[in-house]
Amino acid sequence: MANIEGRNSWVSGAWNASDIASAQTHLAPFIDELRGQASSTAPGRTASLIELQVAQLLGLERAESALSEKLKNWYSSPEFTDGEKAILEITEQFVLDVHSVTDEQFEKLRKYFSTPDILAMLFHVALCDGFGKLEKVA
């Protein structure tokens, strides 16, 4: 099995974003900056909701929290605003089948968020989905 700097290969071991960054040190600052900016520009607690939901949908191991437990039934929970439910709906659809995200789902988002907010949230969804799927494959 191939090792990179003593680390497991993609096939034999679990990798995460920090492992990828350390294996490709020239990418580390860019990965950290992208993740930080995407998270910080998403409005309210939507970045945290996106991260938790993507992890749940992909079956990634994360520490359970009260919020992650409530997220399991987000669609009927009074814990979440209509705007948060709109981004959770798109996040779920994006992760499960990106080609099935609808114009109606975007219209719901537009009721609650500005275009820059929507772009920030969708960028965060894409990053979480990409890194999460990379973690699943590894």
KEKOLPA-827723 format. One record per residue: x negated, y negated, z of N, C-alpha, C, O in turn. Coordinates in steps of 0.001 Angstrom, whole numbers, padded with zeros to 6 digits, always signed. Each point is the difference from the previous one (the first is absolute). Layout:
N
XYZXYZXYZXYZ ...
//
This chain:
138
-000832+001189+000000+000832-001189+000000-000874-001249+000000-001030-000065+000671 +001461-000894-001422-000749-001247-000086+000248-000860+001225+001121-000079+000503 -002175-000562-000031+000113-000942+001110-000518-001350-000431-000945-000092-000783 +001555-000944+001286-000485-001357-000208-000425-000505+001359+000826-000172+000896 -002111-000063-000744-000527-000484+001275+000503+000832+001174+000388-000547+001032 -000396+001905-001195+000388+000879+001089+001497+000112+000224+000421+000655+000954 +000389-001263-001788+001455+000048+000162+000576+001127-000830-000632+000481-000940 +001831-000067+001290+000692+001053-000751+000315-000463-001402+000148-001193-000264 -000047+002168-000637+000419-000340-001367+001484-000316-000013+000695+000218+000993 -000212-000726-002100+001416-000330-000131+000868+001229+000240+001069-000099+000601 -001521+001238-001062+000807+001198+000089-000049+000631+001384+001015+000498+000487 -002168-000513+000148-000158+000773+001232+000385-000715+001280+000223+000657+001016 -000136-001962-001027+000241-000681+001265+000935-001169-000095+000349-000460-001087 +000055-000019+002251+000901-001154+000076-000808-001284-000120-001016-000176+000672 +001470-000695-001518-000624-001307-000185+001032-001057+000307+001202+000246-000101 -001665-001415+000472+000904-001130+000160-000656-001218-000639-001104+000091-000539 +001779-001214+000600-000512-001196-000690-001366-000415+000506-000827-000463-000786 +000561+000617+002088-001316-000390+000512-001086+000952-000499-001138-000420-000206 +001478+001705+000009-000961+000942-000571-000327-000381-001438-001156+000041-000421 +002185-000410-000318-000208-000412-001386-000883-001237-000043-000930-000084-000802 +001226-000868+001665-000789-001235+000038-001446+000291+000379-000917-000618-000540 +000704+001555+001465-001378+000289+000403-000735+000787-001082-001214-000138-000145 +001933+000957-000613-000628+000740-001093-000303-000923-001175-000960+000215-000740 +001768-001219+000583-000179-000982-001069-000158-001364+000664+000896-000841-000065 -002037+000634+000700-000197-001184+000841+000227-001311-000746+000397-000992+000611 -000637+000971-001893+000216-001237-000758+001484-000364-000074+000341-001156-000253 +000551+002143+000476+001441-000267-000044+000579-000408+001353+001070-000605+000061 -001767+000932+001016+000541-000221+001352+000521-001417+000230+001126-000153+000474 -001897-000889-000790+000519-001351+000257+001256-000316-000803+000888-000702+000484 -000811+001209-001694+001164-000261-000842+001231+000739+000519+001100-000553+000018 -001288+001804+000404+001106+000785+000548+000542-000671+001254+001209-000185+000140 -002101-000176+000764+000424-000649+001243+000694-001326-000270+001014-000309+000626 -001551-000476-001550+000593-001297-000308+001380+000160-000630+000937-000708+000368 -000810+001636-001317+001301+000243-000631+001038+000425+001025+001115-000523+000016 -001474+001462+000830+000947+000494+000993+000381-001103+000983+001173-000149+000342 -002142-000609+000104+000267-001077+000950+000878-001083-000592+000945-000459+000641 -001250+000050-001858+000791-001053-000632+001412+000474-000308+000961-000742+000202 -000829+001968-000687+001333+000520-000312+000842+000081+001262+001180-000353-000007 -001782+000814+001077+000726+000133+001261+000354-001360+000582+001117-000194+000479 -002043-000738-000512+000235-001297+000646+000957-000891-000775+000613-000892+000587 -000470+001107-001880+000892-000864-000772+001432+000525-000061+000905-000730-000404 -000688+001983+000798+001367+000529+000034+000741-000667+001155-000547-000122+001097 +001775-000306-001330+000722-000746+001036+000423+000870+001190+000282+001191-000139 -000248-001831+001310+000481+000660+001216-000710+001302+000277-001222+000099-000119 +001993+000887+000486-000586+001306+000310+000094+000971-001170-000164+001208+000174 +000432-001741-001378+000184+000880-001153-001249+000816-000316+000121+001142-000442 -001314-001690+000653-001220+000771-000271-000047+001248+000874-000324+001087-000479 +000642-001243+001745+000005+001156+000909+001063+001010-000401-000244+001206+000034 +001418-001687-000413+001072+000896-000425-000396+000772-001255+000254+001200-000105 -000870-001887-000834-000453+000633-001238-001021+001088+000319+000108+001122-000494 -001099-001455+001321-001044+000963+000348+000583+001238+000672-000364+001126-000339 +001263-001335+001287+000617+001130+000701+000858+000844-000936-000048+001229+000050 +000830-001883-000901+000875+000749-000879-000783+000802-001033+000336+001155-000265 -001360-001740-000315-000810+000733-000966-000628+001220+000671-000006+001090-000572 -000516-001270+001769-000607+001123+000727+001030+001104+000243-000306+001181-000167 +001518-001559+000558+001045+001006+000230+000378+000711-001293+000116+001226-000023 +000075-001978-001044+000408+000592-001273-001053+000951-000558+000330+001010-000623 -001592-001338+000849-001087+000838-000517-000409+001095+000981-000842+000841-000314 +001442-000856+001503-000333+001017+000997-001389-000159+000587-000647+000984+000357 +000189-002223-000256-001314-000266+000572+000099-000038+001517+000983-000499+000548 -001970+001009+000113+000003-000008+001455-000335-001390+000512-001053-000552-000318 +001934+000002+001096-000181-001294+000644+000554+000108+001408+000858+000841+000268 -001330-001666+000614+000519-000009+001367+001462-000430-000032+000350-000993-000637 +000481+001733+001315+001416-000340+000075+000184-001232+000880-000699-000181+000997 +001630-000638-001378+000347-001175+000787+001517-000110+000013+000689+000688-000753 -000179-001550+001605+001447-000206+000043+000499-000479-001362+001066+000414-000456 -001840-001286-000192+000407-000520-001301-000018+001098-001064+000901+000063-000836 -001903+000787+000858-000045+001066-001006+001146+000977+000184+000500+000557-000977 -000077-000340+002213+001145+000869+000261+001285-000626-000563+000815+000695-000607 -000637-001994+000807+001183-000696-000521+000009-000035-001526+001056-000032-000631 -002255+000040+000055-000121-000065-001456+000545+001241-000682+000360-000047-001176 -000295+001149+001893+000496+001238-000597+001443-000142-000456+000431+000718-000902 +000322-001625+001504+001390-000267-000390+000191-001490-000269+000976-000593+000459 -001888-000006-001191+000000-001441-000218+001281-000504-000644+000476-001088+000322 +000077+001873-001225+001167-000440-000769+001226-000250+000872+000875-000781-000375 -000800+001442+001545+001166-000207+000861-000360-000645+001338+000867-000175+000856 -002122-000173-000676-000448-000550+001277+000245-001507+000084-000319-000735-000935 +000884+000274+002051+000166-001441+000196-001331-000678+000351-000060-001223+000123 -000972+001995+000032-001338-000510+000327-000583-000845-001134-000848-000861+000233 +001307+001111-001458-000599-000644-001162+000959-000988-000650+001201+000251-000096 -001748-001377-000345+000799-001004-000688+000343+000499-001405-000578+000975-000482 +001516-001649-000160+000343+000362-001377-001197-000185-000936-000188+000784-000931 -000612-001806+001173-001210-000217-000796-001005+001124+000195-000600+000473-000965 +000413-000042+002205-000919+001111+000270+000514+001285-000642-000782+000793-000525 +002093-000591+000567+000573+001185-000632-000211-000045-001518-000198+001039-000630 +000240-002224+000052-000222-000125-001442-001427+000410-000374-000201+000698-000995 -000783-001122+001777-001378+000391-000325-000241+001464+000346-000784+000666-000677 +001430-000155+001700-000140+001428+000317+000593+000862-001113-000538+001058-000327 +001644-001514-000250+000617+000733-001103-000928+000058-001208-000176+001056-000606 -000409-002185+000264-000928-000024-001136-001262+000790+000320-000528+000697-000866 +000043-000798+002091-001192+000763+000383+000248+001493-000183-000821+000716-000573 +001966-000262+001068+000332+001422-000131+000069+000413-001469-000559+001027-000387 +001236-001816-000418+000135+000334-001416-001343-000050-000703-000288+000853-000839 -000537-001835+001165-001318-000160-000605-000854+001230+000273-000649+000518-000909 +000641-000044+002153-000829+001143+000376+000519+001290-000635-000786+000819-000477 +002095-000640+000472+000577+001242-000513+000039+000058-001525-000257+001052-000586 +000577-002176-000062+000077-000048-001466+000002-001459-000449+001055-000625-000106 -002214+000104-000150-000147-001419-000330+000833-000403-001214+000419-001153-000106 -000179+002074-000794+000757-000318-001219+001496-000174+000267+000741-000452-000873 -000305+000809+002067+001428-000104+000322+000345-001227+000839+001139-000140+000446 -002103-000747-000228+000306-001251+000695+000894-000811-000937-000299-000163-001183 +001406-000344+001740+001013-000641-000851+000000-001526+000113-000535-000576+000948 +001141-000043-001929+000190-001446+000030+000868-000398+001188-000219-001049+000606 +001193+001871-000273+000879-000278+001141-000787-000047+001303+000281-000825+000870 -001264+001708-000735-000838-000019+001193-000803-001300+000074-000175-000566+001079 -000308+000102-002223-000730-001274-000014+000928-001170+000310-000404-000954+000666 +001620+001022-001135+000968-001064+000308+000258-000091+001497+000133-001097+000543 -000064+002233+000120+000150-000007+001459-001181-000713+000648+000183-000813+000906 -001382+001113-001364-001193-000664+000561+000061-001506-000196-000338-000763+000905 +000765+000339-002078+000044-001434-000319+000965-000769+000898-000141-001211+000169 +001118+001906+000406+000922-000653+000929-000702-000434+001282+000415-000964+000643 -001465+001665-000276-000618-000202+001311-001429-000533-000046-000494-000539+000990 -000169+000686-002132-001415-000356-000061-000314-000827-001236+000675+000105-001024 -001708-000926+001135-000483-000796-001133-000833+000899-000920-000392+001103+000381 +000134-001588-001581-000814+000755-000951-001391+000301+000559-000456+001136-000126 -000244-002108+000743-001316+000334+000582+000099+001076+001091-000871+000865+000094 +001928-000914+000728+000190+001022+001030+000223+001373-000633-000560+000998+000454 +001371-000955-001491+000287+001266-000676-001272+000574-000603-000273+001193+000135 -000498-002032-000793-001260+000469-000589-000951+000518+001074-000641+001035-000186 +000545-001744+001304-000872+000442+001095+000452+001351+000538-000823+000885+000234 +002128-000725-000038+000510+001270+000529-000224+001140-000988-000412+001091+000395 +000681-001335-001679-000178+001055-000996-001470+000367-000175-000329+001165-000222 -000547-002149+000322-001432+000277-000053-000383+000888+001179-000785+000938-000148 +001342-001237+001316-000278+000802+001189+000563+001423-000157-000650+000972+000388 +001846-000855-000953+000583+001319-000262-000936+000805-000913-000299+001163+000273 -000153-001793-001346-000868+000694-000959-001309+000449+000652-000455+001122-000222 -000146-001999+001025-001245+000387+000682+000228+001139+000978-000770+000960+000021 +001809-001050+000784+000287+001060+000975+000287+001312-000710-000478+001055+000419 +001250-001118-001485+000324+001197-000763-001273+000595-000609-000233+001205+000090 -000574-002043-000701-001232+000487-000624-000970+000610+000996-000502+001103-000219 +000236-001804+001305-000911+000535+001013+000602+001223+000677-000723+000938+000335 +002043-000936-000127+000649+001146+000624-000078+001241-000876-000264+001099+000488 +000494-001281-001780-000089+001140-000921-001434+000477-000141-000245+001199-000134 -000689-002111+000162-001412+000382-000021-000332+000824+001243-000725+000992-000081 +001256-001406+001226-000209+000739+001242+000631+001392-000090-000583+000971+000484 +001762-000863-001093+000677+001291-000150-000802+000954-000896-000107+001194+000281 -000440-001735-001338-000745+000825-000958-001318+000469+000598-000474+001100-000283 -000098-001945+001103-001344+000293+000512-000035+001114+001007-001070+000341+000505 
//
